[in-house]
Amino acid sequence: MKYPKLPSRQENFSEWYNQVVLRAELADYAPVRGCMVVRPYGWALWENIQKALDQRFKATGHQNAAFPLLIPMSFFEREKEHVEGFAPELAVVTHGGGKKLEEPLAVRPTSETIIGYMWSKWIRSYRDLPVLLNQWGNVVRWELRTKLFLRTLEFYWQEGHTAHATREEAEEETLRMLRVYEDFAVNEAAIPVIPGQKSESEKFAGAVHTYTIEAMMGDTKALQAGTSHFLGQNFAKAFDIQFLDADNQMKYVWTTSWGLSTRFIGAIIMVHGDDQGLVLPPRLAPIQVVIVPIWRSDEQQAQVLEVAQRLQAQLAERFRVHLDDRDHVTPGFKFNDWELRGVPVRLEIGPRDVANQVAVLARRDMPGKEGRRVVPWDGLDDAVADLLDEIHANLLRRATEFREARIFRPETYEELGQVVQKGWALAGWCGRAECEARIKEDFKATNRCLPFEEHRPAEAPERCIVCGEPAKHWAFFAKAY
Amino acid sequence: MKYPKLPSRQENFSEWYNQVVLRAELADYAPVRGCMVVRPYGWALWENIQKALDQRFKATGHQNAAFPLLIPMSFFEREKEHVEGFAPELAVVTHGGGKKLEEPLAVRPTSETIIGYMWSKWIRSYRDLPVLLNQWGNVVRWELRTKLFLRTLEFYWQEGHTAHATREEAEEETLRMLRVYEDFAVNEAAIPVIPGQKSESEKFAGAVHTYTIEAMMGDTKALQAGTSHFLGQNFAKAFDIQFLDADNQMKYVWTTSWGLSTRFIGAIIMVHGDDQGLVLPPRLAPIQVVIVPIWRSDEQQAQVLEVAQRLQAQLAERFRVHLDDRDHVTPGFKFNDWELRGVPVRLEIGPRDVANQVAVLARRDMPGKEGRRVVPWDGLDDAVADLLDEIHANLLRRATEFREARIFRPETYEELGQVVQKGWALAGWCGRAECEARIKEDFKATNRCLPFEEHRPAEAPERCIVCGEPAKHWAFFAKAY
């Protein structure tokens, strides 16, 4: 496929994003409006995200299971806020096997209801608790405005669902999993995030509290990159999930849910990408090292390829390596191609390198001379391992500096209006929905979160930035995806 | 939960199966008719199946991707046989976001159509071929008679889809993947299978040829455990998937598809299970070794548990190990519980074993004294590894002997009718659908496959067992799931 030049991020961030997704072959548009096809390169990235998260879920005692895609419509009615939030977004199956169904079925938009229903059958005694489940799957929400990965009718995610004997345990779990997401974002994706609590108007439909990790994209917009909900006893009561406690009393369980989706791929693209295309964080990149052999004559080709294959086999023991041995495109074409696809390290090897028993390692995150180093074959593995760690650290540092330079502390409402055009505003807020709504109307910025201690000033906030009444919280306001 | 006694397989195989699935907590019935919930123990088994297959797919050059769940209804119309086969089974989404859709959408029953549509956009040149894809996901088929794992409205599977420049390559791929399934069945699940070709009336809707691996269950019924389809140019023409070949001609691609589903879990249960419950093949078992500590006094408990934890940590480096340290149930209860759940090896450790620095290993596949051995702690890992291999070999041998003893070579049509009550019939067949249909009507047995060379007699078949005309094929006839 021939494409026109990639627009720069400065020029048109949104179009840059769409083009990068399509050209790097992460995803494509499906024939049904708002649906996407995740292509092999995009899916390999998602598989690495899955592995990194799944390990963490299992290490914290969770087990995977699979609940049905199709949920009776009546289930949604049982939790008042939940149905208000999700009913308008449902895709509905009305016919099956050529017949009209007696009760229409929703394609799941999330699984609290069906899991609640099953738990009411399974949970009997305090000995059955806690129940710590996770599900990897697809869900459908009928969104109006869509964008590849960021908002699609069908998307892929994991949804954790847990049930506990006490409120305290459930609250602990909610925060534990938020911290798991934070750890994943920082240590796997090199994305710095701000954990915090959602305000009442921004919380999950049916939750008592919602916690979030918020990340700043390359255009300074915020993206909710993962959420964890304390559901209290809302679903326990709606689905009658009771257990006999050690004290011989019947009690309702306390539940939580938490999710992270293919949306996160959008965050990776928008946090690290540059005007050449993707820049993938090394620990999640489908290809960590691409080997580009360089030759002029047939004789050189044979000689260089033989070494390239040897180095590939050697590196493949520790890294995800691809040898680009295509002979109908030039090395220059390959360099651009793999830059677009964001491979962290390019290993170049030509006849002179073969003679000197060295190879050139070039960093995707640092184009030009300073990103290149000549490395002897001997010790190449360790050099690559160190380089991947360096790249991870550099990406994280860069994204953190970018964000810190774009977090503002406006003094006035007008100033808030200005700073959300170029970053995030951290300001006092009275806690009232009207003040949030006014910011949204005036400046298209929303309340992203009430940050945890480590991300807010030591002093208490004084006045609400909107109404001037005494402030209850520090809050981040920003435009968001 | 209290259950009545598990029925024996002899007594009521079908009820034995249902009870084992429910009691071992592999799966449960969902609130929607014919749908199932796969519980953590069942899903862990499926994850091990996925790993074993995915490795093989990647080793043969395939990449995973994800195509949408929702497919425009009109796509099915494009391939005549495909629509005839699948239209009656579709679940149809008619409403989304509170509105009636202009075109109803099918919940995918299989993805040839949507993948064909995307390929027509992606494939341009012979350099783009072959395309070797696989997808792990869920599909929905509106089945009338359902049974957990064996036939459910929604099921989980992988569907491979490949496109090739030539007929030969596509046919090779079709057989290669059938052999991958065979290798998986035999070497991971310890299930002997008979690979062969499906007759015209039994093939996949839209295929030119369908190949299958057929396994014999514990009640002697056959189960199609995996299929691989050579689709010719049927879908290429329906979706206009053309490429410019090296000879500068526009040509249609040749495609294949192949799938294996959660049905395979049903096969594992029905091939290996016994009257005590599940018997899981060691290479796929979610728990390979369960440690049951035995104590009488509190002092013993502390001492035994300390050793049990040490052994658990040691074994966990190489095996999937669970320590059952529950203190509100007896060791006898635990023995039964883990037998029901089919864990291949039970490690018992009591005060006397601690004193002697030994442990008892008990085999699930060989109850009673002959299945028990006392093993010193030193060298325990290797003893367990050997034992798991022995169990695998024993399960495979046992299932093969069971099958071989129940394959009959009837001489007459009447005899065929008798033998399919207690096994499979291998007989000559003229190749005509009428003769297959007559067997089905008279004896409820179907044509399972035309076996490959290694599973048929050296001599050519003489006469069709039904009509007496000259036979074209050897064929297996059996009752089937």
Chai-1 contact restraints between the chains, C-beta under 6 A:
chainA,res_idxA,chainB,res_idxB,connection_type,confidence,min_distance_angstrom,max_distance_angstrom,comment,restraint_id
A,A30,B,P68,contact,1.0,0.0,6.0,A-B,restraint_1
A,P31,B,P72,contact,1.0,0.0,6.0,A-B,restraint_2
A,P31,B,Y117,contact,1.0,0.0,6.0,A-B,restraint_3
A,V32,B,L70,contact,1.0,0.0,6.0,A-B,restraint_4
A,C35,B,P68,contact,1.0,0.0,6.0,A-B,restraint_5
A,V37,B,F67,contact,1.0,0.0,6.0,A-B,restraint_6
A,V37,B,M118,contact,1.0,0.0,6.0,A-B,restraint_7
A,V38,B,A66,contact,1.0,0.0,6.0,A-B,restraint_8
A,R39,B,A65,contact,1.0,0.0,6.0,A-B,restraint_9
A,P40,B,Q63,contact,1.0,0.0,6.0,A-B,restraint_10
A,P40,B,A65,contact,1.0,0.0,6.0,A-B,restraint_11
A,W43,B,N64,contact,1.0,0.0,6.0,A-B,restraint_12
A,W43,B,A65,contact,1.0,0.0,6.0,A-B,restraint_13
A,W43,B,A66,contact,1.0,0.0,6.0,A-B,restraint_14
A,Q63,B,P40,contact,1.0,0.0,6.0,A-B,restraint_15
A,N64,B,W43,contact,1.0,0.0,6.0,A-B,restraint_16
A,A65,B,R39,contact,1.0,0.0,6.0,A-B,restraint_17
A,A65,B,P40,contact,1.0,0.0,6.0,A-B,restraint_18
A,A65,B,W43,contact,1.0,0.0,6.0,A-B,restraint_19
A,A66,B,V38,contact,1.0,0.0,6.0,A-B,restraint_20
A,A66,B,W43,contact,1.0,0.0,6.0,A-B,restraint_21
A,F67,B,V37,contact,1.0,0.0,6.0,A-B,restraint_22
A,P68,B,A30,contact,1.0,0.0,6.0,A-B,restraint_23
A,P68,B,C35,contact,1.0,0.0,6.0,A-B,restraint_24
A,P68,B,E154,contact,1.0,0.0,6.0,A-B,restraint_25
A,L69,B,N138,contact,1.0,0.0,6.0,A-B,restraint_26
A,L69,B,E154,contact,1.0,0.0,6.0,A-B,restraint_27
A,L70,B,V32,contact,1.0,0.0,6.0,A-B,restraint_28
A,P72,B,P31,contact,1.0,0.0,6.0,A-B,restraint_29
A,P88,B,G98,contact,1.0,0.0,6.0,A-B,restraint_30
A,A91,B,V93,contact,1.0,0.0,6.0,A-B,restraint_31
A,A91,B,G96,contact,1.0,0.0,6.0,A-B,restraint_32
A,V92,B,H95,contact,1.0,0.0,6.0,A-B,restraint_33
A,V93,B,A91,contact,1.0,0.0,6.0,A-B,restraint_34
A,V93,B,V93,contact,1.0,0.0,6.0,A-B,restraint_35
A,T94,B,T94,contact,1.0,0.0,6.0,A-B,restraint_36
A,H95,B,V92,contact,1.0,0.0,6.0,A-B,restraint_37
A,G96,B,A91,contact,1.0,0.0,6.0,A-B,restraint_38
A,G96,B,W142,contact,1.0,0.0,6.0,A-B,restraint_39
A,G97,B,W142,contact,1.0,0.0,6.0,A-B,restraint_40
A,G98,B,P88,contact,1.0,0.0,6.0,A-B,restraint_41
A,Y117,B,P31,contact,1.0,0.0,6.0,A-B,restraint_42
A,M118,B,V37,contact,1.0,0.0,6.0,A-B,restraint_43
A,N138,B,L69,contact,1.0,0.0,6.0,A-B,restraint_44
A,W142,B,G96,contact,1.0,0.0,6.0,A-B,restraint_45
A,W142,B,G97,contact,1.0,0.0,6.0,A-B,restraint_46
A,E154,B,P68,contact,1.0,0.0,6.0,A-B,restraint_47
A,E154,B,L69,contact,1.0,0.0,6.0,A-B,restraint_48
